Amino acid sequence: MVQAVRDLPQEIQAVIEVREWDMRNPRHLDVFKTVNVKRLPSIAVNGELIYASLIPDQEELVDSIAAAHRVLPRH
């Protein structure tokens, strides 16, 4: 899932900050609870869970991030 985000076009990467949390790390469990993650892999944008147990295709992911950040998608 992290690789899907890292493979995004540069104009999208310029407006996002990627953070990865590991469920096996007790210090990260609060993040999972706050975002309401129950299944992996998951992606949240601006603290809102948008993909759970699903890796979206790049176009769909770009659209979701662009909408959350009010930037125009590439396609």
KEKE-3310 file (N, C-alpha, C; in steps of 0.2 Angstrom, whole numbers, plus 5000, padded with zeros to 4 digits):
npx = (5004:5010:5019:5011:5006:5018:5022:5014:5010:5022:5016:5005:5012:5018:5009:5006:5009:5017:5014:5018:5011:5014:5005:5010:5018:5016:5016:5009:4996:4986:4984:4978:4966:4960:4958:4950:4954:4952:4955:4969:4977:4976:4971:4972:4966:4969:4966:4954:4947:4949:4951:4950:4957:4960:4968:4969:4967:4980:4974:4962:4966:4974:4963:4956:4965:4967:4954:4953:4963:4960:4966:4969:4967:4978:4974)
npy = (4994:5006:5008:5010:5023:5030:5029:5038:5052:5066:5079:5076:5070:5081:5088:5081:5072:5058:5045:5031:5018:5005:4991:4982:4990:4996:5010:5015:5011:5020:5028:5020:5017:5030:5033:5023:5010:4994:4984:4978:4981:4999:5015:5032:5049:5065:5061:5053:5038:5030:5020:5003:4987:4986:4989:5003:5007:5017:5029:5030:5032:5044:5053:5053:5058:5070:5076:5078:5087:5097:5099:5098:5082:5072:5066)
npz = (5000:5004:4994:4983:4986:4986:4972:4966:4955:4953:4956:4964:4975:4979:4987:4998:5013:5017:5029:5038:5048:5059:5064:5073:5082:5097:5100:5089:5089:5094:5083:5074:5080:5081:5068:5065:5059:5054:5046:5036:5021:5023:5019:5024:5022:5027:5040:5038:5035:5019:5011:5014:5017:5004:4989:4979:4962:4953:4947:4953:4966:4965:4961:4973:4983:4977:4977:4991:4994:4986:4973:4955:4947:4937:4925)
capx = (5000:5014:5022:5006:5006:5025:5022:5010:5014:5025:5011:5001:5016:5020:5004:5004:5014:5015:5016:5016:5011:5014:5001:5014:5021:5011:5015:5005:4989:4981:4982:4973:4960:4958:4956:4945:4957:4951:4958:4975:4980:4971:4974:4968:4968:4967:4963:4948:4949:4946:4952:4952:4958:4959:4973:4965:4972:4983:4970:4957:4970:4975:4957:4954:4969:4966:4948:4954:4967:4957:4970:4967:4970:4983:4972)
capy = (5000:5012:5009:5013:5030:5032:5029:5043:5057:5071:5084:5074:5069:5088:5091:5076:5069:5050:5042:5024:5016:4998:4989:4979:4994:4998:5017:5017:5009:5026:5031:5015:5018:5036:5033:5017:5005:4987:4979:4981:4987:5004:5022:5037:5055:5070:5057:5050:5031:5030:5013:4998:4981:4987:4994:5006:5008:5024:5034:5031:5035:5051:5056:5053:5063:5077:5079:5080:5092:5102:5100:5094:5076:5072:5063)
capz = (5000:5004:4987:4979:4987:4983:4965:4963:4951:4957:4958:4970:4980:4982:4991:5003:5018:5018:5035:5038:5055:5060:5069:5078:5086:5102:5100:5084:5090:5095:5076:5071:5084:5079:5061:5064:5055:5057:5042:5032:5021:5023:5017:5026:5019:5031:5046:5036:5031:5013:5008:5019:5014:4997:4986:4973:4956:4954:4945:4959:4972:4963:4962:4980:4986:4973:4980:4998:4994:4981:4967:4949:4945:4931:4919)
cpx = (5004:5017:5017:5006:5013:5026:5017:5014:5016:5020:5007:5006:5019:5015:5002:5010:5012:5018:5014:5017:5011:5010:5004:5017:5016:5010:5011:4998:4984:4979:4977:4966:4957:4955:4951:4948:4955:4954:4964:4975:4975:4975:4969:4970:4965:4963:4956:4950:4945:4947:4954:4952:4957:4965:4970:4970:4974:4978:4964:4960:4971:4969:4955:4958:4968:4960:4949:4958:4965:4962:4967:4970:4974:4979:4966)
cpy = (5006:5013:5012:5021:5033:5032:5034:5048:5063:5077:5082:5073:5076:5091:5086:5074:5062:5048:5035:5022:5008:4996:4985:4983:4997:5006:5019:5015:5014:5028:5026:5016:5025:5036:5027:5012:4998:4982:4982:4977:4993:5011:5027:5044:5060:5066:5054:5043:5031:5024:5008:4991:4981:4991:4997:5006:5015:5029:5035:5034:5043:5055:5058:5059:5070:5080:5081:5086:5098:5104:5096:5088:5077:5070:5067)
cpz = (5000:4997:4982:4979:4984:4976:4962:4959:4956:4960:4963:4976:4983:4987:4997:5007:5019:5025:5035:5046:5054:5065:5075:5083:5091:5102:5094:5084:5091:5088:5073:5074:5082:5072:5060:5059:5058:5052:5038:5026:5021:5021:5020:5023:5024:5037:5044:5032:5025:5009:5014:5016:5007:4994:4980:4968:4957:4952:4950:4965:4971:4964:4969:4984:4983:4976:4987:4998:4989:4975:4961:4948:4938:4925:4916)
residu = (MET:VAL:GLN:ALA:VAL:ARG:ASP:LEU:PRO:GLN:GLU:ILE:GLN:ALA:VAL:ILE:GLU:VAL:ARG:GLU:TRP:ASP:MET:ARG:ASN:PRO:ARG:HIS:LEU:ASP:VAL:PHE:LYS:THR:VAL:ASN:VAL:LYS:ARG:LEU:PRO:SER:ILE:ALA:VAL:ASN:GLY:GLU:LEU:ILE:TYR:ALA:SER:LEU:ILE:PRO:ASP:GLN:GLU:GLU:LEU:VAL:ASP:SER:ILE:ALA:ALA:ALA:HIS:ARG:VAL:LEU:PRO:ARG:HIS)
# end
